[in-house]
């Protein structure tokens, strides 16, 4: 439901999308709020869980507090078809 300009990437396989998610989390981990920083094992579990959820047509939405008053929001959306709204097309064709 977001415009195509908000899309940072598309992947044909759930594992590819989950790998991208893991790379973003690893890249941004130094900026996580120290009081709310997830452990590396937790991040690995999030990536694995994301791949599983995408595989069956579900979406993934994660959020983390970063240092300074910032919030990181990452989402992976299944488009072919999405279980919640199967008639909705992908924003990028």
Contact map, one row per residue, 1 for C-alpha under 8 A:
111000000000000000000000000000000000000000000000000000000000000000000000000000000000000000100
111101000000000000000000000000000000000000000000000000000000000000000000000000000000000000100
111111100000000000000000000000000000000000000000000000000000000000000000000000000000000000100
011111100000000000000000000000000000000000000000000000000000000000000000000000000000000000110
001111110000000000000000000000000000000000000000000000000000000000000000000000000000000000000
011111110000000000000000000000000000000000000000000000000000000000000000000000000000000000000
001111111100000000000000000000000000000000000000000000000000000000000000000000000000000000110
000011111100000000000000000000000000000000000000000000000000000000000000000000000000000000000
000000111110000000000000000000000000000000000000000000000000000000000000000000000000000000000
000000111111000010000000000000000000000000000000000000000000000000000000000000000000000000000
000000001111110110000000000000000000000000000000000000000000000000000000000000000000000000000
000000000111110100000000000000000000000000000000000000000000000000000000000000000000000000000
000000000011111110000000000000000000000000000000000000000000000000000000000000000000000000000
000000000011111111000000000000000000000000000000001101100000000000000000000000000000000000000
000000000000111111100000000000000000000000000000001000000000000000000000000000000000000000000
000000000011111111110000000000000000000000000000000000000000000000000000000000000000000000000
000000000110111111111000000000000000000000000000001000000000000000000000000100000000000000000
000000000000011111111100000000000000000000000011011000000000000000000000000000000000000000000
000000000000001111111110000000000000000000000010000000000000000000000000000000000000000000000
000000000000000111111111000000000000000000000000000000000000000000000000000000000000000000000
000000000000000011111111100000000000000000000010000000000000000000000000010000000000000000000
000000000000000001111111110000000000000000110010000000000000000000000000000000000000000000000
000000000000000000111111111000000000000000000000000000000000000000000000000000000000000000000
000000000000000000011111111100000000000000000000000000000000000000000000000000000000000000000
000000000000000000001111111110000000000000100000000000000000000000000000000000000000000000000
000000000000000000000111111110000000000000000000000000000000000000000000000000000000000000000
000000000000000000000011111111000000000000000000000000000000000000000000000000000000000000000
000000000000000000000001111111110000000000000000000000000000000000000000000000000000000000000
000000000000000000000000111111110000100000000000000000000000000000000000000000000000000000000
000000000000000000000000001111110000000000000000000000000000000000000000000000000000000000000
000000000000000000000000000111111000000000000000000000000000000001100000000000000000000000000
000000000000000000000000000111111101100000000000000000000000000111100000000000000000000000000
000000000000000000000000000000111111100000000000000000000000000011110000000000000000000000000
000000000000000000000000000000011111100000000000000000000000000000100000000000000000000000000
000000000000000000000000000000001111100000000000000000000000000000000000000000000000000000000
000000000000000000000000000000011111110000000000000000000000000110000000000000000000000000000
000000000000000000000000000010011111111000000000000000000000000000000000000000000000000000000
000000000000000000000000000000000001111101100000000000000000000000000000000000000000000000000
000000000000000000000000000000000000111111100000000000000000000000000000000000000000000000000
000000000000000000000000000000000000011111110000000000000000000000000000000000000000000000000
000000000000000000000000000000000000001111111000000000000000000000000000000000000000000000000
000000000000000000000000000000000000011111111100000000000000000000000000000000000000000000000
000000000000000000000100100000000000011111111110000000000000000000000000000000000000000000000
000000000000000000000100000000000000000111111111000000000000000000000000000000000000000000000
000000000000000000000000000000000000000011111111100000000000000000000000000000000000000000000
000000000000000000000000000000000000000001111111110000000000000000000000000000000000000000000
000000000000000001101100000000000000000000111111111000000000000000000000000000000000000000000
000000000000000001000000000000000000000000011111111100000000000000000000000000000000000000000
000000000000000000000000000000000000000000001111111110000000000000000000000000000000000000000
000000000000000001000000000000000000000000000111111111000001000000000000000000000000000000000
000000000000011011000000000000000000000000000011111111100000000000000000000000000000000000000
000000000000010000000000000000000000000000000001111111110000000000000000000000000000000000000
000000000000000000000000000000000000000000000000111111111111000000000000000000000000000000000
000000000000010000000000000000000000000000000000011111111111000000000000000111000000000000000
000000000000010000000000000000000000000000000000001111111100000000000000000000000000000000000
000000000000000000000000000000000000000000000000000111111100000000000000000000000000000000000
000000000000000000000000000000000000000000000000000011111110000000000000000001111110000000000
000000000000000000000000000000000000000000000000000011111111000000000000000011000111000000000
000000000000000000000000000000000000000000000000000011001111100000000000001111000100000000000
000000000000000000000000000000000000000000000000010011000111110000000000001110000000000000000
000000000000000000000000000000000000000000000000000000000011111000000000111100000000000000000
000000000000000000000000000000000000000000000000000000000001111100000000111000000000000000000
000000000000000000000000000000000000000000000000000000000000111110000011110000000000000000000
000000000000000000000000000000010001000000000000000000000000011111000011100000000000000000000
000000000000000000000000000000011001000000000000000000000000001111101111000000000000000000000
000000000000000000000000000000111000000000000000000000000000000111111111000000000000000000000
000000000000000000000000000000111100000000000000000000000000000011111100000000000000000000000
000000000000000000000000000000001000000000000000000000000000000001111100000000000000000000000
000000000000000000000000000000000000000000000000000000000000000011111110000000000000000000000
000000000000000000000000000000000000000000000000000000000000000011111111000000000000000000000
000000000000000000000000000000000000000000000000000000000000001111001111100000000000000000000
000000000000000000000000000000000000000000000000000000000000001111000111110000000000000000000
000000000000000000000000000000000000000000000000000000000000111100000011111000000000000000000
000000000000000000001000000000000000000000000000000000000000111000000001111100000000000000000
000000000000000000000000000000000000000000000000000000000011110000000000111110000000000000000
000000000000000010000000000000000000000000000000000001000011100000000000011111000000000000000
000000000000000000000000000000000000000000000000000001000111000000000000001111100100000000000
000000000000000000000000000000000000000000000000000001001110000000000000000111111100000000000
000000000000000000000000000000000000000000000000000000001000000000000000000011111100000111000
000000000000000000000000000000000000000000000000000000001000000000000000000001111100010011000
000000000000000000000000000000000000000000000000000000001000000000000000000001111110111110000
000000000000000000000000000000000000000000000000000000001110000000000000000011111111111100000
000000000000000000000000000000000000000000000000000000001100000000000000000000001111110000000
000000000000000000000000000000000000000000000000000000000100000000000000000000000111110000000
000000000000000000000000000000000000000000000000000000000000000000000000000000001111111100000
000000000000000000000000000000000000000000000000000000000000000000000000000000011111111110000
000000000000000000000000000000000000000000000000000000000000000000000000000000001100111110000
000000000000000000000000000000000000000000000000000000000000000000000000000000101100111111000
000000000000000000000000000000000000000000000000000000000000000000000000000000111000011111100
000000000000000000000000000000000000000000000000000000000000000000000000000000110000000111111
111100100000000000000000000000000000000000000000000000000000000000000000000000000000000011111
000100100000000000000000000000000000000000000000000000000000000000000000000000000000000001111
000000000000000000000000000000000000000000000000000000000000000000000000000000000000000001111
